[in-house]
Amino acid sequence: MKNIGKAVILSMGLLVASMGGSMIPWNVNTVEAASTVINKTTYQTTNNVYMRSGAGTNYKVIIMIPKGKVVTATEKKGNWYKVSYQYVLKGKSYTKTGWVSGSYLKEYDQYIQTSGTYYFTKKTVNLYSAPNTKKKAVTSLASGNGLYSTRKVVNSVGQTWYEVSFNGKKLYVISSDVVKVSSKSFAATKYIANKDTFLYSSFGSAYAKLEKIAKGTIVSSSFSVGDWYKVSYKNKTGYVYIKDFARYTGNNAGQKPSSPVPQQPAQDQQTTEQPKQPDNSSNTPVTEQAISGKTFAVRADLNVRKEPNKDSDILATISKGTIIVPTHKTSNNWFKITYNNTIGYVSGDYVTEVKTGAPLNGVRDGYQFIDLRTTASVTAQQINKYIENYVNSTNKPSVLLGKGQVFIDAGKKYGVNALYLAAHAIHESGFGTSRLALTKYNLFGYGAYDASPFVSAYRFSSVEESIDYIARKVKATYLNPAYSYFKGAYLGFRTNTLAGTRVNESSEGMNFYYASDPYWGQSIARHMANILAYDSNYYKSAKPNETVPASPGIPQGSDVFPENIVAVANQDLALYGQKGADKSITILKKGSTFTLLEKTNDYWVRLKYNNQEYWTNSIKFYDYKKYITVKNLGSVNVITLNVRPTPSTTKDPIGELKMGEYVQLSLTDDGKLEIQNSWYKIILKDGRVGWVSSKYIVRELN
């Protein structure tokens, strides 16, 4: 039988040989495709997958790679990839190499959040919908156009791309096609167009044209990205190419532009600068009356004339937004001023009396105009000493005592001037002595609305958290050129009409939006100078830190109210089973009475209605009276408040309340406050009844 088997095998071999073919393996299933070396590519596992010693399921398992892990492939065989997988076990790092089925891999692009960075194209470049060239480019961009990025991508084959926004689309550009360009903030400077040009929506001629700018037009800028300067023109904000402009000074105003100056006052266009008087007004002598201490904002580009009438010679042109301090007012409504060492007159029809924090002497070399992203040379001891001196002179408690190093550390962490941070906190919190500072560690009034300044304000867990929050928040917003409220990375100033309305063209820096007080920037700069004398040479060479952190979320914290705080709904309120829920479960009807329990920093309110606890975010604390009326909630506004057994000071206190502590005011059976001789009857936490002077209690949300 064995011989028969051998004969059969031999005859088959001879048959194959006689056919001229090569010898093939008896078991065809063992045939393997040749492996191919591939460019190093990064993949991510889409499920738990085994790494094997060879390219097939019949090979030994080396390790199981969990879903979502990153591996690097260098070789491919069929649909199998030879990969390296790094992992850590018990503190030690290991690397395994083996084969993984491609069915469980997807190419992996690593997205990395970066500080906001400007890039300009070095040549005509393509922009893609993904960080690779697998699909056709979405658009191309000519050389010299700018892009802004906050994320870079290292794609699966190791190329670096930048995620950018162009014409409202999220696109990607390869890093080798662009060059990094720095932005600059500087004191507002005026420029005059030396040719017809355009205002573009962003920093490059590839962006939309917002307005044509005629030769001779005067614009103002305090921020630039490369050769593109941010300006506002005809109520539109965009960018101009600075090489189409020259720096403007009043001395070149006599060089009449070949095209009309924008927003030129109507007096040069068939109307009049003279007062509304009968035609024979020219026969009436013009008189002058001295004025002092008044400032005015120029509301249009305005001619300075030799005499107070529209037919007089033009001496100069004042740009819109300029602040003037007249010495006299004429009987025909002109103002006498000195401009560029020349005495002349401007029409009163085109100026508005204002209050302004602008430097009236024109000097812009001081803390009010430094880039707040520069490093300060201040020490913790200098900050501490300034606060200590105030506390010692006033005998007030302060949460800022000894916190100088906290400002230094926060400034270094986020790239914000630590001297400014300290001065800002000192200004907003009264050296750390305000009620919000002492009770909520809220140094800057964040979250506080005018309608409910104490209850609505954020509650921080510590002074350190509060300072860290403001440093990060300011750097991510008001000092971030990409932020919608950015008006320059310096304190600046604001200009208001006497009615309190902001004059936009005469306001700049943080003060433009951050504070309605026109002197806010001046005040903080004064604190800075009191701590450390200004050094002009130091700040001329100081380099700004242009990193932009992510804006912080609302800090964790809440205000918990005493028991039995009675409130009434002034409109229907949606109620939820838990904080943050998407779908309401019932409605609290207008006129219903409920118990107020807690308010969180993100303005969710916990309440009790019909013996059931609910949450709502329907109450808007900036206008809370539309939503609720609280009948018996008070808070203490002095450092300590004695609780007396009777409504007078004749008997010893039975307890003590601290500043900021919430108080349950006692109600009568018909829902009215129990008051006697200007004293409130209150219910203490332990249920005892006492009396406190109404002078030291603030009614909240009533």
Helices and strands as residue ranges (DSSP letters): H 2-18, G 28-30, E 36-45, E 49-52, E 61-65, E 70-77, E 80-89, E 92-101, G 102-104, E 105-107, E 110-121, E 125-127, E 139-141, E 146-154, E 160-166, E 169-174, G 175-177, E 178-181, E 183-193, E 197-200, E 209-213, E 218-225, E 228-233, E 236-241, G 242-244, E 245-247, G 250-252, G 266-268, G 279-283, E 288-290, E 295-298, E 302-305, E 314-318, E 323-324, E 328-330, E 334-339, E 342-347, G 348-350, E 351-356, G 367-369, H 380-394, H 404-414, H 418-429, H 435-440, H 453-456, H 463-476, E 495-497, G 504-506, G 510-512, H 520-531, H 536-541, E 558-560, E 566-569, E 573-575, E 586-588, E 593-600, E 605-609, E 612-616, G 621-626, E 628-630, E 633-636, E 640-643, E 655-658, E 662-665, E 675-676, E 679-683, E 689-693, G 694-696, E 697-699
